[in-house]
């Protein structure tokens, strides 16, 4: 949509025009809860309270730099993962696809451990669509994101059922020998 239908009048800006990049925080003193804690490798655990409760794009600061994650639910982000606050309405999914399309590993600023800096991210050049184009994009992709979220929830439910049943099946506690397929 933003390539084949790009308006030549859209301005070129920087990622910092679209988002404010924030540092994650230590999670070790938090008790277990329902809010996911994201690190550069993905979800690490769940904690009692969120660090941020709005739509965000999570960008690795250390480690697996290309593991960019879009989140729409409250979450906690650890210090190896940046989170973003949107500066414009309807821009989060656009930012996610923009950042995800970049090879962040090639922008590595670290020597021993792959690292990303706010300076590198903020300076990334990006086409800034009009508010109406961003709204149209949001209207197109939001139903897809909603379905992805439903599928993820169903997958987690099925994993829980599997994890509860499989040990009982393996131990013989549940007998399925009389079931006909």
N, C-alpha and C positions, 0 to 999 in steps of 0.2 A: 504494500500500500504506500509506503513512504519512499519507495524506489521508483516504481513504475508510474505512480501518480504524484510524484514530488512536484511541488510548486517552486519554480525558480526564484520566487520572491521570498520564500522562507529564509529566515536569517540563519547564518552559521554562528554558533555560540560554543560554549564549553559545557561540560557535564555539570560544572558548578552553577550554571544558570538554571538547571533543572532540579538539582538535589543538593541537600546539605549532607555531607558525609560525616558520620559520627563513629566514635570508637565504642566497641563492645566493652563489657566489664566482667570482672571475675564473678563466678557463680558458686564457688565452693562453700560459701557460708549460707547459701539459700537451702531451705528444706525442700524435699520432694513435693511436687504438685502437678498441675495440669498444663503448664505453659512450656512449650519446647525451648530447649537451649540449643542454639546453633553455633557450631564451630566451622572451620574451613572444610571439614570432612562431612558435615551434615548434622543431624540431630544427635546430641550427646546424652541428653537426659531431659527430664521435665521438672520444673521448679514451681514454687508457691506463688510467684508474682512475675509479671512481665517487666521487661526493661522498656519496651515500646509497644504501643497498642494500635498502631495504624499500619496501612499498607506500606511495604518497604521492599527494597532490593538489598540483599545481603551480598557483600563482595569480600572475598578472602583477603586478609591482610598478611597472613603467613601460611605457608604450607601449600595446599592444593589451590593454586590461584585461579584456575578456570572454573571452579565450582560455584558459580553465581547462582543465587537462589532468590526466587520471588516469594514473598509471604504476604498474606492478607489477614492473618489472625495475630493476636497479641503473642509476643515472643520475648526471649532473652537472647542476646548475642554476646559471645565471649570475646576476649581481647584479641583473638586471632581472626576476627571477622568484623568488618565495618558494617554498619547498617545505614540506611539513608532516610532522610526526611524529605518529602516532596515539596518543591517550591511552587508547583503549578497543579491545578486540578487535572485529573485524567492522564497523568504522565507516568505513573509507576510501571505499567506494563510496557510502555514504549521504552523507558529507561532499561528495564530488564532485558528486552530483546536487543537493544543497542549494546549494552555492556556484554551480554552473553555472546554476541557476534564477534567480539574482540578477542584476540589471543593475549590474554593477560600474562601468561607465562613468558611471552617474549618481551614483556615490559618489566620483568623481574628487577628489583632494586637491591636484592640481597646477595650476599656472597656465599654463605653456607646453607641457609634456609631460604627458599623462595619467599620473597617479600614484595608487598605493594605499599605505595605511599599515597596519602591524600593529595599531594602535589601532582603526582602522575595522573590520578583519576580526575581531579578537578580540571586539569589542562586538556583533557581529551576533547577534541573538536567533535561537535554533533550538530546536525541540522535540527532546528527547532521549528516544528510544525505549528500552524496556527491553533488556537484554542478549539476551533470547530473541527479541524482535522484530528486532533487528539480525542475529542469527544466522539467522533465517528469511529475511530479505531477502538476506543473503549467499548462502544456499543457492539462492535463486531466480535471482539475477543472475550468479553466478559462471560457470555454463555459458555464458551469453551473452557475457560478457567473454572467456572462453577462445576462443570462436569468432571474436570480433572480432580477438583477437591472432593467431590462425591465419590469418585473412583478410589482416591487415596484413603478416604474414610472406610469404604467397604473393604479395601485390601487390608487395612489394619484390623478390622473386625474379623475377617477370615483368618488372619494370622493368629489372632488371640484364640479363636476356636481351635485351630490346628494345634497350637501350643498346649491347649488344655486337654485335647483328646489324644494326641499322639503318644504321650507317655503312658496313658491308660491302655491304649491299644497294644503298645509294645510290651507292657508288663503282663498282659492277659487279663487285666481287670475288666476290660470290655471285650466280649466275645462276639465276633462277627462271622463265625463259621457257618451259621444257619441262614445268613443273608444270601438271597439269590439275586444275581446281577443280570 
